[in-house]
Amino acid sequence: MDLRLFSFVVSAIFGLALFLIFGATKEGEQPKVGSNLVLYRGHDSCLHLHHYTLMLLMSLTIVATVYGSQGIFTPTITGVLGFMFGASLADLRYNDFLKFRVSCKERN
């Protein structure tokens, strides 16, 4: 197995495990470690940024930077991408993973 693929797979499993262990047990709850990122939009409207959306943006930035600089995907870079992929998979267990607009009262 290629070292980059191994790094991606092991990091993805590690990221998934960490977010399953330390994340919220159900939607609407705060995670055991850290907090949800909720932005106030006005009145009673808030925007909940799920961690998978942030990790997707970071992953796209990393990939664009590597391609843009004509660099190579080292085991470290693929490990970081794998961790973010695995951590993002943890969001799929919540029914509200596509819900971004929330009531501010729901998230306090």
Secondary structure by P-SEA (a helix, b strand, c coil): ccaaaaaaaaaaaaaaaaaaacccccccccccccccccccccccbbbbbcaaaaaaaaaaaaaaaaaaacccccaaaaaaaaaaaaaaaaaccccccccccccccccc
